[in-house]
Amino acid sequence: MKFRNIISLVTPFILISSFLATQSILAQDINLGKKVFSECVACHSVEPNVHLVGPSLAGVLNRNIGSAPDYRFSKALKNSNGVWDKKTLNSFIENPQAIFPGNRMPYSGLNNATERSALIAYLETLKP
Ligand code: HEC
């Protein structure tokens, strides 16, 4: 068998197995993220439009900052013009007061970068 034929036989298997590996890493992230969410659950529900002390986090990814309907946000969040993309969420979770000074979230921040990215992977699964 020619070398090129071997490559063309083997390549799909490599692609499929690396795809599966990526999928299971993501599943692990989401599981870890769900656990880390225990830090947030006292103040945030994941049900759409169910607000506790904090606004519902259902569909928070790519939502305009401070825009969840029927929740009274602080001016610090309401008047910011951004969107909750992954980068902004990551900074906010790491140190809420550093990125939006004067916001009313009483949470000092999550230092562990792995936990933050897992938490964001979990938040991404929450549909609006
Ligand atoms: C002790 C209560 C409390 C805890 C714990 C808490 N939050 Fe909050 N969160 C709030 C409050 C209150 C607000 C609204 C702040 C404002 O209006 O300034 C908020 C706002 C937010 C927002 C902005 C939502 C939007 O629609 O603009 C995000 C995102 C968020 N919190 C994520 C988290 C995550 C993730 C955690 C856990 C790591 C967490 N919060 C922990 C109370 C809390």
Residues whose N, C-alpha, C, O or C-beta is under 5 A from the ligand:
A	BS01	HEC	E39 C40 C43 V53 G54 P55 N64 I65 G66 S67 A68 R72 F73 S74 L77 N103 R104 M105 P106 Y107
